[in-house]
Amino acid sequence: MQPTATVLVYSDDANTREQVRLAAGRRPASDVPQIEYLECATPAAVLSALEEYQVDVCVLDGEAVPAGGMGVCRQIKDEIFRCPPVLLLIGRPQDAWLATWSRAEAAVSHPVDPVALADALAGLLRGGHRTDAGAA
């Protein structure tokens, strides 16, 4: 049986969650495990999922409402023991500094660029940190 990685995707918008799933696919790179997605539409669901499941990477929508992914990221970094790395979807490249403030390991611009998202997600699954793929 092949190993799998669990990727939590948070957005209040089902279309954004779908874009992330389609962009990354089942395996964003040949040298990382296949992905199982765990979708969350509320910050409370994110916190519950992180307590209940072994999550390898979180993808958070910085434009989600009522709580954006940047605030959720900062909260989980403070509250979750051994918090997994976070990839933020940011609305504008100029918001990359906010991703840094939130302590996210990576950020990509939204709308989702499939290549940038897959590259950043694969890097985090490999254990790499602090990339801003597609956010420049």
JOCOR-V825619 format. One record per backbone hydrogen bond with DSSP energy under -1.0 kcal/mol. CO is the residue of the C=O (numbers start at 1). NH is the residue of the N-H. Records with the same first field share a line. If there is no record, write none. Layout:
# JOCOR-V825619
CO=NH / NH
This chain:
# JOCOR-V825619
3=34
5=36
6=56 / 57
7=38
8=59
9=40
10=61
13=17
14=18
15=19
16=20
17=21
18=22
19=23
20=24
21=25
26=35
29=32
34=5
36=7
38=9
40=11
42=46
43=47
44=48
45=49
46=50
47=51
48=52
49=53
53=55
57=8
58=87
59=10
60=89
61=64 / 69
68=72
69=73
70=74
71=75
72=76
73=77
74=78
75=79
76=80
80=83
85=58
86=105 / 106
87=60
88=108
89=62
90=110
92=95
93=96
95=99
96=100
97=101
98=102
99=104
100=103
105=131
106=88
108=90
113=117
114=118
115=119
116=120
117=121
118=122
119=123
120=124
121=125
122=126
123=128
131=107
132=135
